[in-house]
Amino acid sequence: MAELSNRLDWFSESTIRKMTRIADQYGAINLSQGFPDFDPPKDILNSLKEVAEKGPHQYEITWGSKIFREKLAEKQKKFMRIEINPEENIVVTCGSTEAMMVSMMAVCNPGDKVIVFSPFYENYVADTILSGAEPVYVALKPPSFGFDKEELRRAFEQNPKALILCNPSNPVGKVFTRDELLYIASLAEEFDTFVITDEVYEHIVFPPNEHIYFASLPGMFDRTISCSSLSKTYSITGWRLGYVLGNKKIIDNCKKVHDFLTVGAAAPLQKAVIPGLEFGDDYYEDLINKYDKKRDLFLNGLDKIGLKYFKPEGAYYVLVDISEFGAKDDISFCEYLTRDIGVAAVPGSSFFKEDVNNYIRLHFAKKDETLKEALKRLERLKVSK
């Protein structure tokens, strides 16, 4: 057999998706892969029923149906406070996963460098390598997971083509402050660097923290490629509806990449989700309140058990410190946790460039009864440690 592509030697299969399979194998509560176990809003489900009968069921415009892009542009204009042309500034993708890959391939050439904050969502490094680029890592330092300005400047001095910014951050739930974002913006302008943002948790930010869209900062729209999806906002992770938002020149390139990667996102789902894009402020306020209560429920439970963690400012993940359990490493601990305790987590080492193996990631995007049962099972850690 001829030699296979060697670019895949740099990474393995998704650890997160692997943990879901292990959770299924042992019948564990899956707090690893970040999807809810509750239904999407009823208005969206009712719309889906109607679309199932009336369609559309054939290809839509490659870069997204007209009505979807128009409604998305209206929604994002309201929250981002910038002008968005649905014909020029948006590409609809198969989830934010494709949005990130499209963005990387649209701006990066083989041999380019891309700054990646560590810890990071695992796809970012894979996207960088698949694009033929080279990751340059900058540490986010606990407990606040802020960055060292001089370290970031040194990374920019390597003349990267882009920086990837996940805000709110997965896996630690960090929400970047305005001062942090303005510093990144100043370096991006100084070194003529693109900023590719992953903002899928844009509407899950806990007060008093505030989500600031990088593209809305002074002078940043033309060098920002904003990626997001509807998965987390409307609890429809399986629908795979994402998008790239940017200036016309960038989006024209993204359209080409997207066209030959996937042709287009699912036409019936683009139509079915329209009621969600028309929701008023009360929906987003209720969303934050719901997740804020789930966060409190889950963290209070972890406190009672005595587990140490970093309190998330946004998103729905919790990074838990397992140092006191004396585990050989986080991978074997997660296997034990899934098999013997009945709760699935993600080994923290899959998110770090640094040699870190004393963290696991849990999430709280579950029904209250699911979280309570998970906490009940985790109480066995208190006894066994």
Solvent accessible surface area in square Angstrom, and as a share of the most:
residue,aa,sasa,rsa
1,M,220,0.98
2,A,87,0.67
3,E,153,0.69
4,L,136,0.68
5,S,63,0.41
6,N,98,0.50
7,R,111,0.40
8,L,93,0.46
9,D,117,0.61
10,W,190,0.67
11,F,65,0.27
12,S,92,0.59
13,E,99,0.44
14,S,24,0.15
15,T,32,0.19
16,I,4,0.02
17,R,88,0.32
18,K,76,0.32
19,M,6,0.02
20,T,24,0.14
21,R,129,0.47
22,I,27,0.14
23,A,1,0.01
24,D,106,0.55
25,Q,129,0.57
26,Y,98,0.37
27,G,59,0.56
28,A,15,0.12
29,I,22,0.11
30,N,18,0.09
31,L,0,0.00
32,S,0,0.00
33,Q,49,0.22
34,G,10,0.09
35,F,66,0.27
36,P,18,0.11
37,D,54,0.28
38,F,38,0.16
39,D,109,0.57
40,P,24,0.15
41,P,30,0.19
42,K,160,0.68
43,D,80,0.42
44,I,0,0.00
45,L,50,0.25
46,N,84,0.43
47,S,18,0.12
48,L,56,0.28
49,K,139,0.59
50,E,95,0.43
51,V,7,0.04
52,A,67,0.52
53,E,152,0.68
54,K,161,0.68
55,G,8,0.08
56,P,46,0.29
57,H,103,0.46
58,Q,141,0.63
59,Y,194,0.74
60,E,62,0.28
61,I,77,0.39
62,T,29,0.17
63,W,83,0.29
64,G,1,0.01
65,S,5,0.03
66,K,109,0.46
67,I,66,0.33
68,F,0,0.00
69,R,2,0.01
70,E,53,0.24
71,K,44,0.18
72,L,0,0.00
73,A,4,0.03
74,E,106,0.47
75,K,14,0.06
76,Q,2,0.01
77,K,90,0.38
78,K,104,0.44
79,F,55,0.23
80,M,5,0.02
81,R,213,0.78
82,I,31,0.16
83,E,132,0.59
84,I,15,0.08
85,N,61,0.31
86,P,31,0.19
87,E,76,0.34
88,E,63,0.28
89,N,14,0.07
90,I,0,0.00
91,V,0,0.00
92,V,0,0.00
93,T,0,0.00
94,C,40,0.24
95,G,0,0.00
96,S,19,0.12
97,T,55,0.32
98,E,15,0.07
99,A,0,0.00
100,M,5,0.02
101,M,25,0.11
102,V,0,0.00
103,S,0,0.00
104,M,0,0.00
105,M,90,0.40
106,A,11,0.08
107,V,17,0.10
108,C,11,0.06
109,N,91,0.47
110,P,113,0.71
111,G,62,0.59
112,D,30,0.16
113,K,58,0.25
114,V,0,0.00
115,I,0,0.00
116,V,1,0.00
117,F,11,0.04
118,S,1,0.00
119,P,3,0.02
120,F,19,0.08
121,Y,41,0.16
122,E,25,0.11
123,N,19,0.10
124,Y,5,0.02
125,V,19,0.11
126,A,18,0.14
127,D,7,0.04
128,T,0,0.00
129,I,19,0.10
130,L,60,0.30
131,S,12,0.08
132,G,28,0.27
133,A,10,0.08
134,E,88,0.39
135,P,26,0.17
136,V,15,0.09
137,Y,57,0.22
138,V,0,0.00
139,A,18,0.14
140,L,6,0.03
141,K,95,0.40
142,P,64,0.40
143,P,110,0.69
144,S,80,0.52
145,F,5,0.02
146,G,17,0.16
147,F,25,0.10
148,D,58,0.30
149,K,112,0.47
150,E,100,0.45
151,E,39,0.18
152,L,0,0.00
153,R,71,0.26
154,R,136,0.50
155,A,5,0.04
156,F,0,0.00
157,E,93,0.42
158,Q,83,0.37
159,N,110,0.56
160,P,4,0.02
161,K,52,0.22
162,A,0,0.00
163,L,0,0.00
164,I,3,0.02
165,L,1,0.01
166,C,13,0.08
167,N,2,0.01
168,P,1,0.00
169,S,3,0.02
170,N,8,0.04
171,P,0,0.00
172,V,5,0.03
173,G,1,0.01
174,K,13,0.06
175,V,7,0.04
176,F,2,0.01
177,T,73,0.43
178,R,117,0.43
179,D,109,0.56
180,E,32,0.14
181,L,0,0.00
182,L,73,0.36
183,Y,42,0.16
184,I,0,0.00
185,A,8,0.06
186,S,55,0.35
187,L,1,0.00
188,A,0,0.00
189,E,113,0.51
190,E,102,0.46
191,F,43,0.18
192,D,109,0.56
193,T,0,0.00
194,F,55,0.23
195,V,0,0.00
196,I,0,0.00
197,T,1,0.00
198,D,10,0.05
199,E,5,0.02
200,V,11,0.06
201,Y,8,0.03
202,E,10,0.04
203,H,13,0.06
204,I,1,0.01
205,V,10,0.06
206,F,0,0.00
207,P,88,0.55
208,P,136,0.85
209,N,49,0.25
210,E,110,0.50
211,H,26,0.11
212,I,13,0.06
213,Y,16,0.06
214,F,2,0.01
215,A,3,0.03
216,S,44,0.28
217,L,6,0.03
218,P,109,0.69
219,G,68,0.65
220,M,2,0.01
221,F,49,0.20
222,D,91,0.47
223,R,41,0.15
224,T,1,0.00
225,I,0,0.00
226,S,5,0.03
227,C,0,0.00
228,S,4,0.03
229,S,4,0.02
230,L,4,0.02
231,S,3,0.02
232,K,33,0.14
233,T,4,0.02
234,Y,1,0.00
235,S,12,0.07
236,I,5,0.02
237,T,31,0.18
238,G,65,0.63
239,W,34,0.12
240,R,95,0.35
241,L,2,0.01
242,G,0,0.00
243,Y,4,0.01
244,V,0,0.00
245,L,1,0.00
246,G,0,0.00
247,N,26,0.14
248,K,100,0.42
249,K,173,0.74
250,I,13,0.06
251,I,0,0.00
252,D,52,0.27
253,N,60,0.31
254,C,0,0.00
255,K,30,0.13
256,K,125,0.53
257,V,27,0.16
258,H,0,0.00
259,D,53,0.27
260,F,181,0.75
261,L,83,0.41
262,T,53,0.31
263,V,71,0.41
264,G,27,0.25
265,A,10,0.08
266,A,45,0.35
267,A,7,0.05
268,P,36,0.23
269,L,35,0.17
270,Q,1,0.01
271,K,91,0.39
272,A,0,0.00
273,V,0,0.00
274,I,17,0.09
275,P,36,0.23
276,G,0,0.00
277,L,10,0.05
278,E,97,0.43
279,F,39,0.16
280,G,36,0.35
281,D,74,0.39
282,D,94,0.49
283,Y,41,0.16
284,Y,12,0.04
285,E,103,0.46
286,D,87,0.45
287,L,6,0.03
288,I,44,0.22
289,N,80,0.41
290,K,79,0.33
291,Y,0,0.00
292,D,37,0.19
293,K,146,0.62
294,K,13,0.06
295,R,20,0.07
296,D,64,0.33
297,L,43,0.21
298,F,0,0.00
299,L,8,0.04
300,N,82,0.42
301,G,10,0.09
302,L,0,0.00
303,D,78,0.41
304,K,159,0.67
305,I,6,0.03
306,G,34,0.33
307,L,10,0.05
308,K,132,0.56
309,Y,54,0.20
310,F,36,0.15
311,K,129,0.55
312,P,0,0.00
313,E,60,0.27
314,G,0,0.00
315,A,0,0.00
316,Y,0,0.00
317,Y,6,0.02
318,V,0,0.00
319,L,0,0.00
320,V,1,0.00
321,D,31,0.16
322,I,5,0.03
323,S,64,0.41
324,E,83,0.37
325,F,38,0.16
326,G,68,0.65
327,A,40,0.31
328,K,169,0.72
329,D,36,0.19
330,D,1,0.01
331,I,91,0.46
332,S,38,0.24
333,F,9,0.04
334,C,0,0.00
335,E,65,0.29
336,Y,63,0.24
337,L,0,0.00
338,T,1,0.00
339,R,120,0.44
340,D,57,0.30
341,I,7,0.03
342,G,12,0.12
343,V,0,0.00
344,A,0,0.00
345,A,0,0.00
346,V,0,0.00
347,P,3,0.02
348,G,0,0.00
349,S,36,0.23
350,S,27,0.17
351,F,0,0.00
352,F,20,0.08
353,K,121,0.51
354,E,69,0.31
355,D,144,0.75
356,V,29,0.17
357,N,69,0.35
358,N,45,0.23
359,Y,22,0.08
360,I,4,0.02
361,R,1,0.01
362,L,1,0.01
363,H,0,0.00
364,F,0,0.00
365,A,0,0.00
366,K,8,0.03
367,K,82,0.35
368,D,61,0.31
369,E,113,0.51
370,T,29,0.17
371,L,0,0.00
372,K,120,0.51
373,E,64,0.29
374,A,0,0.00
375,L,17,0.08
376,K,135,0.57
377,R,69,0.25
378,L,1,0.01
379,E,91,0.41
380,R,129,0.47
381,L,4,0.02
382,K,111,0.47
383,V,132,0.76
384,S,72,0.46
385,K,102,0.43
